[in-house]
């Protein structure tokens, strides 16, 4: 299966949501999906009765979908933003390597 990049996902979601969806509408869907993640985690950790159709994988994919969609319709380059934010966090928390250094090491 082909590897998916943030850029490709953002391009796809920008096309999918180019008309008719606002950031706040997508955010409401994101919040709903986060609640569904919480529900599945509660089931998996024994705090709630298990549902046969509960799937952490599916719910996390939905969370990522809506978070990336919000970034896409607001012209935020998530790849660039994640590297920049991680670099700031690495400095703040004295962590090494940061994401950018990690990516360079992987090549």
For each residue, the residues with C-beta under 8 A, 3 or more apart:
1:
2:
3:
4: 8 9
5: 8 9 79
6: 9 10 68 78 79 82
7: 10 11 77 79
8: 4 5 11 12
9: 4 5 6 12 13 68
10: 6 7 13 14 68 71 72 77 78
11: 7 8 14 15 72
12: 8 9 15 16
13: 9 10 16 17 65 68 69 72 73
14: 10 11 17 18 72 73
15: 11 12 18
16: 12 13 69
17: 13 14 20 21 26 69 72 73
18: 14 15 73
19:
20: 17
21: 17 25 26 69 73
22: 25 26 73
23: 26 27 70 73 74
24: 27 28
25: 21 22 28 29
26: 17 21 22 23 29 30 66 69 70 73
27: 23 24 30 31 66 70
28: 24 25 31 32
29: 25 26 32 33 62 66
30: 26 27 33 34 63 66 67 70
31: 27 28 34 35
32: 28 29 35 36
33: 29 30 36 37 59 62 63 65 66
34: 30 31 37 38 63
35: 31 32 38 39
36: 32 33 39 40 59 62
37: 33 34 40 41 56 59 60 63
38: 34 35 41 42
39: 35 36 42 43 48 54 59
40: 36 37 43 44 54 55 56 59
41: 37 38 44 45 56
42: 38 39 45 47 48
43: 39 40 46 47 48 49 50 51 54
44: 40 41 50 54 56
45: 41 42
46: 43
47: 42 43
48: 39 42 43
49: 43
50: 43 44 54
51: 43 54
52:
53:
54: 39 40 43 44 50 51
55: 40 58 59
56: 37 40 41 44 59 60
57: 60 61
58: 55 61 62
59: 33 36 37 39 40 55 56 62 63
60: 37 56 57 63 64
61: 57 58 64 65
62: 29 33 36 58 59 65 66
63: 30 33 34 37 59 60 66 67
64: 60 61 67 68
65: 13 33 61 62 68 69
66: 26 27 29 30 33 62 63 69 70
67: 30 63 64 70 71
68: 6 9 10 13 64 65 71 72 78
69: 13 16 17 21 26 65 66 72 73
70: 23 26 27 30 66 67 73 74
71: 10 67 68 74 76 78 81
72: 10 11 13 14 17 68 69 75 76
73: 13 14 17 18 21 22 23 26 69 70
74: 23 70 71
75: 72
76: 71 72 81
77: 7 10 80 81
78: 6 10 68 71 81 82
79: 5 6 7 82 83
80: 77 83 84
81: 71 76 77 78 84 85
82: 6 78 79 85 86 99
83: 79 80 86 87 99 100 103
84: 80 81 87 88
85: 81 82 88 89
86: 82 83 89 90 98 99 100
87: 83 84 90 91 98 99 100
88: 84 85 91 92
89: 85 86 92 93 95 98
90: 86 87 93 94 95 96 97 98 99
91: 87 88 94 98
92: 88 89
93: 89 90
94: 90 91
95: 89 90 98
96: 90 101
97: 90 101 102 105
98: 86 87 89 90 91 95 101 102
99: 82 83 86 87 90 102 103
100: 83 86 87 103 104
101: 96 97 98 104 105
102: 97 98 99 105 106
103: 83 99 100 106 107
104: 100 101 107
105: 97 101 102
106: 102 103
107: 103 104
